[in-house]
Amino acid sequence: MVKQRWSKAVLPATLLAALWSQVATAEPGAENTAPAAGEPAPALASEPALAAQVAFPGLDPNSLGALSIGHPHQGRLMNGMRMPEGKYWTVALPDYAYGTEETIAGLMRAITLVNQRIPNTPKVVIGSISKENGGHFPPHKSHQSGRDADVGFYYNPGFQIAKPANRENLDVERTWELVRTFVIETDVDMILIDTKVQRLLEVHALRRGEDPLWLKSLFHGNGSPYTALIMHAPGHDAHMHVRFSSPVARQRGKSSYLTLVEQGHIQLKKKELRHRVGRGDTLTGIAEKYHVSVDTLLKLNQLESTRIRVGQALVIQQPEHLRGALDPIVVPKRRLPDSDAHALRAASLTAASDSPRPSVSATPPESAASGTTASVPSRVQE
């Protein structure tokens, strides 16, 4: 577990302002609509800009920024940022909406761009991201390192949100645009959506003139379904699960991990081993072999000196390190559509967006509106 909370872990005003003030370079055309005055789409912070904030291990952990440590299924989050409420989204569970800067910026950017491209888009619901310090988050299997986010679908006017999507109630145009924007405008490892909803989105995308080979890569993979970017998971028929790559926060976590463990900021479970002393063994050599100190072996085995005898059984305690904490960090290359198909689709979207849409409230169902969030699909098994 994380030993202590190092910061209030709410998105600082300075960082929030920076996210909203930076605008990505846009090419001419409807697909890169200029942001409305005073409301730029938050650009993703560049890796060099964020990397400049990374401190060397041993400094105050609070100075490191958000750290995503370990695997999403067995990880931790330190100095996480909380997803703020926004004009275009509703945060269903604020106490469980902590993530890396890259995760928060990715969500804000994608949702904002959808609203800029398609007028009168209702608010979308943001569900679970991670707990403030990450870690085990039942009933989720993942959501432990600040990189996973549950995002609701858009629904047609007159239909209740947070319900299993189907051909009648799903606003397929806006939902596809959101999925598409996550894929093209942010760095994601995967998106989980129920197969039945995937089919609705894929058929719609084909009708809108998207590149068929690109869609095949997204929904079916290149030669194997395991290479698909959009995959099936039970319980994801009323929301999507987006996993962001978050390379900067992961690099911070990887670089600082061993020091944070050594200093006790991250406490790990320990496993017990027994070492049978052989000829030529020394306490110093055994300590080096198991990466523990001689003092630790003396105390653990109640030894008064470093003298040991052949055949003696020594108790060794080793930490169970977080899975993936020191793994190489790989950011998948963004899967972009063919440029010609991309341009045709942009023109099609421009024409379609000229027609106004009746505004629809994104207020959660009655139980959520009255103060509970039980009907918001933010804590499903995955």
GULUMKOL-83789 format. One line per field, with one value per residue (C-alpha): residue number from 1; residue in one letter; x, y, z. Coordinates in nm, 3 decimals. Example, Ala and Ser with C-alpha at 12.3 -4.5 7.8 and 13.67 -1.06 7.14 Angstrom:
REM residues 2
resi = 1/2
resn = a/s
px = 1.230/1.367
py = -0.450/-0.106
pz = 0.780/0.714
END
This chain:
REM residues 382
resi = 1/2/3/4/5/6/7/8/9/10/11/12/13/14/15/16/17/18/19/20/21/22/23/24/25/26/27/28/29/30/31/32/33/34/35/36/37/38/39/40/41/42/43/44/45/46/47/48/49/50/51/52/53/54/55/56/57/58/59/60/61/62/63/64/65/66/67/68/69/70/71/72/73/74/75/76/77/78/79/80/81/82/83/84/85/86/87/88/89/90/91/92/93/94/95/96/97/98/99/100/101/102/103/104/105/106/107/108/109/110/111/112/113/114/115/116/117/118/119/120/121/122/123/124/125/126/127/128/129/130/131/132/133/134/135/136/137/138/139/140/141/142/143/144/145/146/147/148/149/150/151/152/153/154/155/156/157/158/159/160/161/162/163/164/165/166/167/168/169/170/171/172/173/174/175/176/177/178/179/180/181/182/183/184/185/186/187/188/189/190/191/192/193/194/195/196/197/198/199/200/201/202/203/204/205/206/207/208/209/210/211/212/213/214/215/216/217/218/219/220/221/222/223/224/225/226/227/228/229/230/231/232/233/234/235/236/237/238/239/240/241/242/243/244/245/246/247/248/249/250/251/252/253/254/255/256/257/258/259/260/261/262/263/264/265/266/267/268/269/270/271/272/273/274/275/276/277/278/279/280/281/282/283/284/285/286/287/288/289/290/291/292/293/294/295/296/297/298/299/300/301/302/303/304/305/306/307/308/309/310/311/312/313/314/315/316/317/318/319/320/321/322/323/324/325/326/327/328/329/330/331/332/333/334/335/336/337/338/339/340/341/342/343/344/345/346/347/348/349/350/351/352/353/354/355/356/357/358/359/360/361/362/363/364/365/366/367/368/369/370/371/372/373/374/375/376/377/378/379/380/381/382
resn = m/v/k/q/r/w/s/k/a/v/l/p/a/t/l/l/a/a/l/w/s/q/v/a/t/a/e/p/g/a/e/n/t/a/p/a/a/g/e/p/a/p/a/l/a/s/e/p/a/l/a/a/q/v/a/f/p/g/l/d/p/n/s/l/g/a/l/s/i/g/h/p/h/q/g/r/l/m/n/g/m/r/m/p/e/g/k/y/w/t/v/a/l/p/d/y/a/y/g/t/e/e/t/i/a/g/l/m/r/a/i/t/l/v/n/q/r/i/p/n/t/p/k/v/v/i/g/s/i/s/k/e/n/g/g/h/f/p/p/h/k/s/h/q/s/g/r/d/a/d/v/g/f/y/y/n/p/g/f/q/i/a/k/p/a/n/r/e/n/l/d/v/e/r/t/w/e/l/v/r/t/f/v/i/e/t/d/v/d/m/i/l/i/d/t/k/v/q/r/l/l/e/v/h/a/l/r/r/g/e/d/p/l/w/l/k/s/l/f/h/g/n/g/s/p/y/t/a/l/i/m/h/a/p/g/h/d/a/h/m/h/v/r/f/s/s/p/v/a/r/q/r/g/k/s/s/y/l/t/l/v/e/q/g/h/i/q/l/k/k/k/e/l/r/h/r/v/g/r/g/d/t/l/t/g/i/a/e/k/y/h/v/s/v/d/t/l/l/k/l/n/q/l/e/s/t/r/i/r/v/g/q/a/l/v/i/q/q/p/e/h/l/r/g/a/l/d/p/i/v/v/p/k/r/r/l/p/d/s/d/a/h/a/l/r/a/a/s/l/t/a/a/s/d/s/p/r/p/s/v/s/a/t/p/p/e/s/a/a/s/g/t/t/a/s/v/p/s/r/v/q/e
px = 0.000/0.102/0.220/0.087/-0.088/0.158/-0.074/-0.434/-0.433/-0.680/-0.590/-0.399/-0.538/-0.209/-0.203/-0.573/-0.523/-0.227/-0.426/-0.701/-0.472/-0.263/-0.416/-0.283/-0.174/-0.468/-0.480/-0.745/-1.079/-1.375/-1.194/-0.973/-1.234/-1.082/-1.184/-1.446/-1.308/-1.209/-1.270/-0.973/-0.957/-0.691/-0.383/-0.199/0.114/0.422/0.657/0.955/0.742/0.627/0.957/1.122/0.926/1.070/1.301/1.582/1.499/1.555/1.383/1.051/0.792/0.551/0.778/0.757/0.409/0.173/0.339/0.177/0.351/0.314/0.051/-0.309/-0.414/-0.155/-0.037/-0.032/-0.096/0.089/0.010/-0.286/-0.497/-0.874/-1.096/-1.266/-1.629/-1.665/-1.903/-1.913/-1.901/-2.029/-1.804/-2.019/-1.781/-1.542/-1.374/-1.273/-1.179/-0.803/-0.557/-0.230/-0.205/-0.206/-0.524/-0.707/-0.583/-0.679/-1.034/-1.077/-0.936/-1.136/-1.471/-1.416/-1.333/-1.652/-1.855/-1.676/-1.731/-2.095/-2.315/-2.569/-2.389/-2.509/-2.281/-2.117/-2.071/-1.719/-1.720/-1.436/-1.074/-0.871/-0.876/-0.669/-0.366/-0.455/-0.438/-0.710/-1.046/-1.326/-1.524/-1.275/-0.980/-0.783/-0.815/-0.519/-0.259/-0.445/-0.456/-0.803/-1.123/-1.488/-1.668/-2.039/-2.197/-2.408/-2.780/-3.058/-3.303/-3.577/-3.376/-3.231/-2.852/-2.642/-2.857/-2.740/-2.697/-2.891/-2.984/-3.272/-3.124/-2.756/-2.649/-2.415/-2.285/-2.157/-2.042/-1.842/-1.696/-1.580/-1.421/-1.261/-1.120/-0.969/-0.796/-0.666/-0.610/-0.476/-0.240/-0.443/-0.345/-0.696/-1.069/-1.312/-1.666/-1.922/-1.921/-2.287/-2.214/-1.895/-2.099/-2.329/-2.031/-1.848/-2.150/-2.209/-1.843/-1.848/-2.161/-1.991/-1.706/-1.432/-1.135/-1.242/-0.888/-0.846/-1.174/-1.071/-0.749/-0.941/-1.221/-1.069/-0.693/-0.428/-0.426/-0.535/-0.820/-0.565/-0.412/-0.740/-0.744/-1.116/-1.189/-1.482/-1.528/-1.839/-2.038/-1.929/-2.259/-2.342/-1.996/-1.649/-1.328/-1.032/-0.676/-0.434/-0.064/0.053/0.424/0.551/0.377/0.491/0.852/0.838/0.704/0.962/1.255/1.142/1.001/1.294/1.382/1.022/1.012/1.346/1.233/0.906/0.674/0.545/0.500/0.502/0.386/0.672/0.729/0.936/1.210/1.456/1.820/2.019/2.379/2.629/3.010/3.169/2.858/2.897/2.628/2.746/2.727/2.379/2.263/2.390/2.226/1.883/1.928/1.883/2.113/2.331/2.160/1.822/1.944/2.091/1.766/1.536/1.729/1.817/2.191/2.442/2.723/2.784/2.915/2.699/2.739/2.688/2.335/2.189/1.851/1.824/1.494/1.490/1.212/1.180/0.927/0.671/0.733/0.448/0.391/0.530/0.688/1.023/0.904/1.003/0.754/0.608/0.368/0.173/0.189/-0.136/-0.359/-0.460/-0.699/-0.593/-0.552/-0.788/-1.065/-1.000/-1.057/-1.377/-1.516/-1.434/-1.639/-1.926/-1.920/-1.925/-2.241/-2.411/-2.324/-2.513/-2.840/-2.915/-2.997/-3.247/-3.054/-3.083/-2.997/-2.719/-2.865/-2.823/-3.134/-3.360/-3.162/-2.840/-3.006/-3.134/-2.784/-2.676/-2.477/-2.588/-2.726/-2.421/-2.205/-1.886/-1.790/-1.848/-1.641/-1.376
py = 0.000/0.364/0.467/0.818/1.075/1.326/1.586/1.690/1.519/1.756/1.888/2.208/2.529/2.599/2.260/2.278/2.619/2.488/2.195/2.424/2.693/2.469/2.400/2.130/2.237/2.178/2.119/2.304/2.126/2.032/1.744/1.999/2.263/2.563/2.582/2.836/3.159/3.113/2.737/2.567/2.190/2.097/1.972/1.670/1.781/1.684/1.423/1.663/1.918/1.667/1.483/1.805/1.771/1.429/1.447/1.208/0.934/1.041/1.379/1.460/1.233/1.526/1.699/1.419/1.480/1.188/0.846/0.543/0.244/-0.115/-0.298/-0.169/-0.496/-0.470/-0.113/0.209/0.577/0.853/1.224/1.146/1.423/1.425/1.464/1.803/1.869/2.024/2.182/1.869/1.588/1.477/1.303/1.030/0.925/1.211/1.011/0.746/0.973/1.009/0.955/1.063/1.405/1.228/1.037/1.349/1.555/1.277/1.259/1.637/1.674/1.395/1.493/1.861/1.787/1.581/1.875/2.115/1.889/1.799/2.082/2.029/1.725/1.639/1.576/1.236/1.048/0.979/0.679/0.512/0.601/0.507/0.561/0.852/0.628/0.360/-0.004/-0.266/-0.128/-0.389/-0.493/-0.383/-0.604/-0.309/0.069/0.049/0.282/0.589/0.484/0.328/0.530/0.428/0.661/0.645/0.626/0.901/0.823/0.946/1.206/1.056/0.751/0.697/0.697/0.421/0.148/-0.134/0.022/-0.100/0.014/0.224/0.411/0.454/0.785/0.604/0.918/1.084/0.762/0.667/1.018/0.983/0.643/0.773/1.076/0.865/0.655/0.943/1.227/1.046/0.761/0.458/0.096/-0.039/0.034/-0.224/-0.229/-0.510/-0.687/-0.602/-0.231/-0.266/-0.397/-0.093/0.140/-0.043/-0.049/0.320/0.404/0.212/0.399/0.727/0.643/0.545/0.350/-0.021/-0.146/0.093/-0.020/-0.382/-0.307/-0.137/-0.390/-0.718/-0.674/-0.741/-1.117/-1.189/-1.060/-1.007/-0.723/-0.530/-0.195/-0.216/-0.541/-0.716/-0.734/-0.851/-0.572/-0.303/-0.253/0.081/0.236/0.199/0.133/0.335/0.257/0.544/0.478/0.754/0.707/1.005/0.909/0.549/0.655/0.864/0.563/0.327/0.562/0.628/0.289/0.120/0.436/0.483/0.121/0.157/0.476/0.312/0.533/0.218/-0.083/-0.426/-0.765/-0.996/-1.359/-1.585/-1.813/-2.049/-2.075/-2.384/-2.280/-2.460/-2.485/-2.151/-1.951/-1.629/-1.411/-1.125/-1.339/-1.464/-1.107/-0.999/-1.296/-1.208/-0.829/-0.780/-0.630/-0.828/-0.649/-0.768/-1.131/-1.097/-0.964/-1.196/-1.507/-1.381/-1.420/-1.266/-1.264/-1.321/-1.674/-1.942/-2.319/-2.559/-2.699/-2.410/-2.286/-1.911/-1.730/-1.477/-1.224/-1.069/-0.810/-0.909/-0.633/-0.477/-0.652/-0.450/-0.181/-0.211/-0.333/-0.148/0.125/0.076/0.326/0.177/0.375/0.557/0.382/0.650/0.613/0.649/1.020/1.022/0.842/1.073/1.382/1.243/1.161/1.511/1.664/1.426/1.515/1.888/1.849/1.634/1.873/2.160/2.011/2.112/1.845/1.887/1.929/1.646/1.639/1.411/1.389/1.033/0.821/0.915/0.718/0.897/1.237/1.198/1.161/0.803/0.669/0.308/0.320/0.486/0.214/0.311/0.008/-0.301/-0.618/-0.601
pz = 0.000/-0.025/0.317/0.315/0.100/-0.029/-0.173/-0.186/-0.527/-0.688/-1.032/-0.950/-1.095/-1.273/-1.442/-1.527/-1.684/-1.882/-2.016/-2.138/-2.277/-2.500/-2.840/-3.071/-3.418/-3.652/-4.024/-4.228/-4.251/-4.040/-3.871/-3.699/-3.619/-3.445/-3.079/-2.981/-2.841/-2.479/-2.488/-2.652/-2.647/-2.392/-2.572/-2.443/-2.266/-2.462/-2.319/-2.299/-2.110/-1.854/-1.842/-1.729/-1.405/-1.323/-1.024/-0.944/-0.692/-0.335/-0.357/-0.193/-0.365/-0.370/-0.622/-0.877/-1.016/-1.080/-1.067/-1.229/-1.078/-1.191/-1.393/-1.410/-1.243/-0.964/-0.938/-0.742/-0.811/-0.627/-0.651/-0.873/-1.027/-0.980/-1.286/-1.252/-1.338/-1.682/-1.928/-2.140/-1.885/-1.545/-1.291/-1.134/-0.857/-0.767/-0.490/-0.745/-1.033/-0.984/-1.266/-1.423/-1.586/-1.923/-1.841/-1.725/-2.021/-2.265/-2.132/-2.135/-2.485/-2.650/-2.498/-2.576/-2.940/-2.981/-2.857/-3.091/-3.391/-3.324/-3.190/-2.908/-2.771/-2.419/-2.125/-2.103/-1.776/-1.644/-1.411/-1.224/-1.293/-0.981/-0.608/-0.480/-0.413/-0.665/-0.564/-0.530/-0.642/-0.622/-0.813/-1.079/-1.166/-1.303/-1.242/-1.003/-1.155/-1.280/-1.644/-1.679/-1.718/-1.759/-2.000/-2.073/-2.418/-2.570/-2.588/-2.817/-2.678/-2.463/-2.354/-2.009/-1.989/-1.832/-1.985/-2.215/-2.557/-2.858/-3.206/-3.072/-2.776/-2.872/-3.022/-3.254/-3.427/-3.110/-2.947/-3.255/-3.271/-2.909/-2.971/-3.290/-3.109/-2.832/-3.099/-3.313/-3.067/-2.756/-2.674/-2.568/-2.513/-2.563/-2.548/-2.406/-2.549/-2.563/-2.901/-2.970/-2.934/-3.138/-3.431/-3.419/-3.418/-3.696/-3.928/-3.868/-3.933/-4.262/-4.371/-4.288/-4.524/-4.280/-4.415/-4.408/-4.350/-4.059/-3.906/-3.947/-3.759/-3.477/-3.431/-3.554/-3.543/-3.802/-3.845/-3.487/-3.270/-2.993/-3.196/-3.209/-3.030/-2.947/-2.764/-2.598/-2.222/-2.034/-1.871/-2.115/-2.296/-2.127/-2.116/-2.260/-2.070/-2.201/-2.098/-2.159/-2.217/-1.978/-2.060/-1.861/-1.535/-1.585/-1.642/-1.326/-1.139/-1.282/-1.209/-0.851/-0.758/-0.583/-0.390/-0.278/-0.161/0.019/0.192/0.297/0.092/-0.077/0.148/-0.014/0.102/0.195/0.111/0.336/0.203/0.370/0.273/0.372/0.443/0.223/0.223/0.146/0.232/0.426/0.573/0.355/0.040/0.131/0.195/-0.147/-0.316/-0.181/-0.193/0.179/0.443/0.684/0.973/0.847/0.842/1.192/1.337/1.145/1.249/1.600/1.535/1.774/1.517/1.146/1.208/1.044/1.009/0.722/0.719/0.915/0.784/0.755/0.715/0.431/0.373/0.030/-0.090/-0.350/-0.597/-0.787/-1.117/-1.406/-1.189/-1.368/-1.709/-2.028/-2.119/-2.466/-2.622/-2.914/-3.235/-3.297/-3.550/-3.799/-4.093/-4.454/-4.527/-4.829/-4.641/-4.346/-4.564/-4.718/-4.377/-4.250/-4.532/-4.458/-4.088/-4.171/-4.378/-4.116/-3.834/-4.000/-3.875/-3.513/-3.258/-2.976/-2.655/-2.408/-2.042/-1.927/-1.578/-1.451/-1.384/-1.094/-0.837/-0.939/-0.959/-0.606/-0.470/-0.543/-0.837/-0.833/-1.187/-1.339/-1.503/-1.330/-1.123/-1.332/-1.344/-1.612
END
